[in-house]
Amino acid sequence: MRVKSNWRFVVLAFAILFVTITASAADQKTQDLYKSRCQGCHGADGKATSVGKKLGAKDFQEPDVANASQADLVKITSEGKGKMPAYKASSRTSNSPIWLPASRD
């Protein structure tokens, strides 16, 4: 019986390790995407940069942005708004939105 119990523990440990590594890689990919496509206007911390302000970018902390639903934010991200270009969700999902690193810390 002891061998079966140890085997289950090892399988569980590998499953947890796999999920952790996968999530970490996905998080890094999301952060890299945010840095390359959003940070120029929305800043590293979600506060509009001087360039972003000139283009109408909002701080993520403003009430209308902070209180927006995830569905609204996904729609704005994928369709664009004002001078912000659309970033279609071809490789994105609503579970890992491009704006997550700065908006929901």
C-alpha positions in Angstrom: 0.0 0.0 0.0 2.8 2.4 0.8 4.2 2.2 -2.8 0.8 3.2 -4.3 0.6 6.2 -1.9 4.1 7.4 -2.9 3.3 6.9 -6.6 0.2 9.1 -6.3 2.2 11.8 -4.5 4.9 11.8 -7.2 2.2 12.1 -10.0 0.5 14.9 -8.1 3.8 16.7 -7.6 4.6 16.5 -11.3 1.1 17.8 -12.2 1.5 20.8 -9.9 4.9 21.5 -11.3 3.7 21.3 -14.9 0.7 23.7 -14.1 3.1 26.1 -12.4 5.6 26.2 -15.2 2.9 26.5 -17.8 1.2 29.4 -16.0 4.5 31.2 -15.5 5.3 30.9 -19.2 1.9 32.2 -20.1 2.2 35.1 -17.7 5.6 36.0 -19.1 4.1 35.9 -22.7 1.2 38.2 -21.6 3.7 40.6 -19.9 5.9 40.7 -23.0 2.8 41.4 -25.2 1.7 44.2 -22.9 5.2 45.7 -23.0 5.4 45.6 -26.8 1.8 46.8 -27.6 0.4 48.7 -24.7 3.1 50.1 -22.4 4.0 52.9 -24.8 0.7 54.6 -24.2 -0.6 53.1 -20.9 2.7 52.9 -19.1 4.3 50.0 -17.1 2.0 50.8 -14.2 -1.3 51.5 -16.1 -0.8 55.3 -15.9 -1.0 57.0 -19.3 2.3 58.2 -20.6 2.7 61.7 -22.1 2.4 60.1 -25.6 -0.6 58.2 -24.5 -2.3 61.2 -23.0 -1.9 63.1 -26.3 -3.6 60.1 -28.0 -6.4 60.0 -25.4 -5.2 57.0 -23.4 -6.7 56.7 -20.0 -5.1 55.7 -16.7 -6.3 52.2 -15.7 -7.1 53.6 -12.3 -9.7 56.0 -13.6 -13.2 54.9 -12.4 -14.6 54.2 -15.8 -11.7 51.9 -16.6 -11.3 50.4 -13.2 -15.0 49.6 -12.9 -15.4 48.3 -16.5 -16.3 44.6 -16.8 -13.8 42.2 -18.3 -16.1 41.8 -21.3 -16.0 45.5 -21.9 -12.2 45.6 -21.6 -11.8 42.6 -24.0 -14.1 44.3 -26.5 -12.1 47.6 -26.3 -8.8 45.7 -26.6 -9.9 43.5 -29.6 -11.9 46.2 -31.5 -9.9 49.3 -30.5 -11.3 52.6 -29.3 -10.5 56.1 -30.4 -6.9 56.2 -31.6 -6.1 52.9 -29.9 -5.7 50.2 -32.5 -7.5 46.9 -32.3 -5.6 43.8 -31.1 -7.6 40.9 -32.3 -7.8 37.9 -30.0 -6.3 35.5 -32.6 -3.8 34.3 -30.1 -5.4 35.7 -27.0 -8.3 34.6 -24.8 -10.4 36.5 -22.4 -8.8 34.4 -19.6 -5.4 36.0 -20.3 -6.1 39.5 -21.6 -3.3 41.6 -22.9 -4.1 44.4 -20.3 -4.1 42.2 -17.2 -0.5 42.9 -15.9 -1.2 46.6 -15.4 -4.9 46.7 -14.8 -5.6 44.2 -12.1 -2.6 44.0 -9.8 
